[in-house]
């Protein structure tokens, strides 16, 4: 399960914004 630091790490790895990662893992929470 990804959390704040994990999302940031993944975001840096893929060179994307953390919000993009969060939308991918939590589509129901995305507005």
Rosetta blueprint (number, residue, H / E / L):
1 X L
2 X L
3 X L
4 X H
5 X H
6 X H
7 X H
8 X H
9 X H
10 X H
11 X H
12 X H
13 X H
14 X H
15 X L
16 X L
17 X L
18 X H
19 X H
20 X H
21 X H
22 X H
23 X H
24 X H
25 X H
26 X L
27 X L
28 X L
29 X L
30 X L
31 X L
